[in-house]
Amino acid sequence: MILRAAGEKIRELASGFPAVVVTGPRQSGKTTLVKHLFPDKPYLLLEEPDTRRFAEEDPRSFLGQYLDKGAIIDEAQYVPELFSYLQGILDQSESPGRFILTGSQNFLMMAKITQSLAGRIGIIKLLPLSMNELNQAGQECDQYEEYLFRGFYPRLYKFSILPSDFYSSYVQTYLERDLTQLKQVHSLSTFHIFLKMCANRIGQVVNFTSLGADCGISHNTAKEWISLLETSGIVFLIKTHHKNYNKRLIQMPKLYFSDPGLAAYLADIKSADEIVTHPLKGGLFETLIIGEFLKYRYNRGLDSNLYFWRDKTGHEIDCIIEKSIHETISVEIKAGRTIAGDFFKNIHYYNRLSGQSPDRSFIVYGGDQDQNRSDGRIIGYSHLDSIFEFL
């Protein structure tokens, strides 16, 4: 298997908490990772009807079988009643790392966890593979368009599956089945259109009224469906940074997918070559880079500290990293492979407005040459380590 950066943090949490939960989108590698980290623990999949029925009908006896060694409980959200019973078991013994839980439907799990297991459980989010993880496994792509088209789900790299086949199955088997089981999603065909509309707005400010109108749903329904996608790990929203520097700011968030390959599939992109001239190239490239920042944070058990900045006159910084309340790092993201003079236009404007130092200012672009300039540093897309130190 490809070694995951989150493994070290999961072990650390398991050494201090009696239980650990690993959440994240379907097929992001949660099960493979926890089975690798805890090979001696019994493995239970609550998606299996017989196992789920036993857990639902007799939760005390179900958990009672694993009082000594504990267990890995996969897709734990299917039997949320277990969390209340698990609370009593964990309170009887302070032994760390007894139960390892995973769950894909974060919106079904977290309410029960915070209600029943607060203070007893360590939590980490696992997104699909990162570029660093693929590089260390010797499976890096030669061109970033291949990352954008293929995406980062582990199964695509473990088996010879065409991205179109994988994502077709993924959308039908997981997204449509999981999310339409909830009362908020009433029409499968409308929801599928909604997914496509979201993909075609990748890297853009979300106007919920416009998005809803394009799909034939209300403004509030569009918000609800975005929230479902966000809490299930399929999309993430980046909010505006709070400092306005005496300028009126855009208040709506920007929309990204946790995996660019899924977005490319939903946007009907048929090959990596097609991305070269596709109008969504810039948005997909932003998703790739900001997604790498997010994975770096999540793999270390940290929440997102990513924002964007845009004023009413159109000046924008693609990513503001808030290292502390008094320290920020600005990152502009450019899909072009050739360094252009206008790359620094917004960085120069922002630095002059905010007083930020050029050594806290970066341009990440589609090439591979790093340069130090008077307004900031230019970093190739595969050299993000120099920015990770600020995350």
Number of C-alpha atoms within 10 A of each C-alpha: 11 18 13 20 18 22 17 13 17 25 15 13 21 23 16 16 20 23 28 26 26 23 25 23 27 24 16 22 20 27 21 14 20 23 15 13 14 16 11 12 18 14 17 16 17 21 15 12 10 11 13 19 15 14 20 17 10 12 19 16 11 17 17 14 11 15 14 9 13 22 22 27 21 23 24 25 24 19 17 17 15 20 20 15 16 18 18 13 16 20 12 8 11 14 16 18 23 22 24 25 22 26 26 26 23 20 17 18 21 19 12 17 20 13 11 19 21 11 11 18 24 23 20 21 26 26 28 24 22 24 22 19 17 18 13 12 12 10 14 18 13 8 11 21 23 16 20 24 25 26 25 24 23 18 14 16 17 11 8 8 13 10 20 20 11 16 23 13 12 16 17 12 12 16 20 17 13 15 19 15 11 11 7 12 16 12 9 13 9 14 20 17 15 21 20 18 18 22 25 19 21 26 25 14 19 20 16 17 15 14 19 19 12 13 17 14 16 16 15 12 16 22 16 14 18 22 16 20 19 20 20 23 25 20 22 21 20 22 20 24 20 11 11 15 12 8 12 12 20 19 16 15 18 20 24 29 28 27 28 26 26 26 31 29 24 21 18 13 17 13 17 18 12 13 21 15 8 12 11 20 21 18 23 30 26 25 25 27 21 23 21 20 22 21 25 21 19 19 21 17 18 15 13 16 18 24 21 21 23 21 17 11 10 11 15 19 21 24 25 21 21 18 13 9 6 6 11 20 21 26 25 22 25 24 19 16 13 12 16 9 7 9 17 21 13 17 25 17 15 20 17 13 13 11 10 17 14 19 14 18 24 24 23 25 25 20 20 15 15 15 12 12 13 9 20 21 19 24 24 17 24 18 15 16 14 11 17 12 7 13 19
